[in-house]
Amino acid sequence: MSAPVAVGEYVYVSTFAGTVIKLEQATGKVRYATKVKATSAPVVQFDQDGVESMYYTRRGEAETKGAEEELIRADHNEPKTKYSTAKKASPYLDKDVQAKTAAHSKAKTDDANNGFGGGAPASAAAGIAYDSVGVESVATMQNFQGSRVLRIRDENVNTMGDEIVATDSETGNKLWSFKLAGDTAKQGGFLGTPPLAAGTSVLVGTLDGRVVRIDPKTGKDTASYAVGSPVRAQPIVADGWIYVGTDDGRLVAIDTKDPSITGWPTWGGNAQRTGVAP
């Protein structure tokens, strides 16, 4: 799911089966594999005593009214849950909802145009991804980024379907939220990309064709940059420029004329994909 995450001597992955796996980079030895119904790649930090803190999103346990999602913090090198945030109704992960969306239909067409008219190959285990996060096409499985956390100072910020949510990293308490335009049940998928940190701001690409700049202290938007096409992939930012790949296959460069907007040169923030603000 998304890209592997390298932290120190370890590499972490989440699978579409919902398992988070920690391996030694040098040997490939598995340190742990925990089946937690994960819906995003993890974000991991170690404190000065070597204690691991891991943040990820997951499906709810007892879902009686459709898909639900929550954010988890798990500590220690054999992870133990420190807290889970309030559950959020998540039609953006629900296969029964997503099967009727425009994104689902477009992905089928994209797959057919790329030689997958009969569906994803069996080795891709698309049925597992469909049950877990509501995607089953090659295109949507490759593009899936989920509600991945951005760690910025003492906050976790992530896009959960139709809103951006900030929580306290120590307690999991909600600090603010920012509503995104659109309808996940009609358009499909997420209405915004995973957030990124650029200078002192948080930036998010949106399905309605913008990059929104948000103050992480207040959750208020301070600027909006028009892209002109839907955005589903996290932008990158360097030296005042925002570079955005659009859902219709274009690359758009935006000159903010503010050199403080910088510091996120690749998905996940760096070559290790840590998701932690510099």
Long-range contacts (C-beta under 8 A, 24 or more apart in sequence): 1-38, 1-39, 1-40, 1-41, 1-133, 1-144, 1-146, 2-40, 2-41, 2-144, 2-145, 2-146, 2-148, 2-267, 2-273, 3-41, 3-267, 3-268, 3-273, 4-41, 4-273, 5-41, 5-42, 5-43, 5-44, 5-268, 5-272, 5-273, 5-274, 5-275, 6-271, 6-272, 6-273, 6-274, 7-44, 7-45, 7-46, 7-272, 7-274, 8-46, 10-44, 12-41, 12-42, 12-44, 12-54, 13-41, 14-38, 14-39, 14-40, 14-41, 14-42, 14-56, 16-125, 16-128, 16-129, 16-132, 16-133, 16-141, 17-125, 17-128, 17-132, 18-58, 18-59, 18-132, 20-54, 20-56, 20-79, 31-77, 32-77, 32-78, 32-79, 34-79, 36-72, 37-61, 37-132, 39-69, 39-93, 39-132, 39-133, 39-146, 39-147, 40-145, 40-146, 40-147, 40-148, 40-149, 40-158, 41-146, 41-148, 41-268, 41-273, 41-275, 43-148, 43-149, 43-150, 43-151, 43-156, 43-274, 43-275, 43-276, 44-274, 45-151, 45-276, 50-77, 51-75, 51-76, 51-77, 52-76, 52-77, 52-79, 53-82, 54-79, 55-149, 55-151, 55-156, 55-169, 56-149, 57-146, 57-147, 57-148, 57-149, 57-158, 57-160, 59-90, 59-93, 59-132, 60-87, 65-89, 66-90, 66-91, 66-94, 66-96, 66-97, 67-91, 67-92, 67-93, 67-94, 67-97, 67-134, 69-93, 69-147, 69-160, 69-161, 71-147, 71-149, 71-156, 71-158, 71-167, 71-172, 73-169, 73-172, 83-171, 83-172, 84-172, 85-167, 85-172, 85-174, 86-174, 88-160, 88-161, 88-165, 90-160, 90-161, 91-161, 91-184, 91-185, 92-134, 92-160, 92-161, 92-162, 92-184, 92-188, 92-189, 92-190, 93-132, 93-133, 93-134, 93-161, 94-134, 95-130, 95-131, 95-134, 95-136, 97-134, 97-184, 97-185, 98-134, 98-135, 98-188, 98-189, 99-134, 100-185, 101-184, 101-185, 101-186, 101-187, 101-188, 101-189, 102-186, 102-187, 102-188, 103-140, 103-187, 103-188, 103-189, 104-137, 104-140, 104-188, 106-139, 107-135, 107-137, 107-138, 107-139, 107-140, 108-137, 110-137, 110-138, 110-139, 111-137, 111-138, 111-139, 114-138, 114-139, 135-189, 140-189, 143-232, 143-233, 145-190, 145-193, 145-194, 145-232, 145-233, 145-234, 146-194, 147-190, 147-194, 148-194, 148-275, 149-275, 150-194, 150-195, 150-196, 150-197, 150-202, 150-275, 150-277, 151-275, 151-276, 151-277, 152-197, 152-202, 152-216, 152-276, 152-277, 153-216, 153-277, 155-216, 157-195, 157-202, 157-216, 158-194, 158-195, 159-190, 159-191, 159-192, 159-193, 159-194, 159-195, 159-204, 161-190, 161-191, 162-190, 162-191, 164-192, 164-195, 164-202, 164-204, 164-214, 164-219, 166-216, 166-219, 175-219, 176-218, 176-219, 177-219, 178-212, 178-214, 178-219, 178-221, 180-204, 180-206, 180-207, 180-208, 181-206, 181-207, 181-208, 182-206, 182-207, 182-208, 189-232, 190-232, 193-231, 193-232, 193-233, 193-234, 193-235, 194-234, 194-275, 196-234, 196-235, 196-236, 196-237, 196-264, 196-269, 197-263, 197-264, 197-269, 197-277, 197-278, 198-237, 198-242, 198-261, 198-262, 198-263, 198-264, 199-258, 199-260, 199-261, 199-262, 199-263, 200-260, 201-261, 203-235, 203-237, 203-242, 203-261, 203-264, 205-231, 205-232, 205-233, 205-234, 205-235, 205-244, 206-231, 207-231, 207-232, 207-247, 209-246, 211-235, 211-242, 211-244, 211-254, 213-261, 223-256, 225-254, 225-256, 227-252, 227-254, 228-252, 233-267, 234-267, 234-268, 235-264, 236-264, 236-265, 236-266, 236-267, 237-261, 237-262, 237-263, 237-264, 237-265, 238-262, 238-263, 238-264, 238-265
